[in-house]
Amino acid sequence: MHLITDRNLRAEAEQYPNVKNQVETWISVVRKAAWQNLEEVRRIYKDAEAVGNFTVFNIKGNDYRLIVSINYENQMIYYKYFLTHSEYDRDKWKNGPHF
């Protein structure tokens, strides 16, 4: 998979130093993946879920949410949001134009 805007992901995750290793591991796994659907994603990330037009990953247990859009046909992942669990629960991210 080709990850679009990984620089933005790294920049936003930097405000939470305790999660750097998990984000880097996620990026590494994604770049090696060739997922065709959500079920294949769940073979590696069992808690990944579809929410609207996005796929949500739990990062560092349940502390953070990584939200992306996946185009399986073109093998592209578009980074959208990196949120704490409490920010995610506020649902403000769902007000974006692409939800």
C-alpha positions, 0 to 999 in steps of 0.5 A, spaced: 500 500 500 502 507 498 501 511 504 499 518 502 501 524 507 505 520 512 509 526 514 502 529 516 501 523 520 508 523 523 507 531 525 501 530 528 503 524 532 509 527 535 505 531 540 504 524 543 511 522 544 509 515 547 506 513 541 512 514 536 514 507 536 507 504 534 505 509 529 512 507 525 510 500 526 503 501 523 507 505 517 511 499 516 506 494 516 502 498 511 507 499 506 508 492 506 501 490 505 497 489 499 490 489 502 484 488 498 478 489 503 477 490 511 477 483 512 484 482 510 486 488 514 483 485 520 487 479 519 493 484 522 489 489 526 483 485 529 480 492 531 480 496 525 473 498 523 469 501 518 466 508 520 463 512 514 468 512 509 474 511 513 477 505 516 479 506 524 485 503 527 486 503 535 493 505 536 497 503 543 491 499 546 485 504 546 489 510 547 489 513 540 485 513 533 488 513 527 483 514 521 484 513 514 481 512 507 483 506 504 482 505 496 483 497 495 483 497 488 489 503 487 492 500 493 492 507 496 491 509 504 490 517 505 491 519 512 486 523 515 486 524 523 490 522 529 486 523 535 486 521 542 481 516 544 477 522 548 477 526 541 475 521 537 469 520 542 467 527 541 465 525 534 467 532 531 472 529 526 465 526 523 463 533 521 468 533 515 466 533 508 469 526 506 465 523 512 
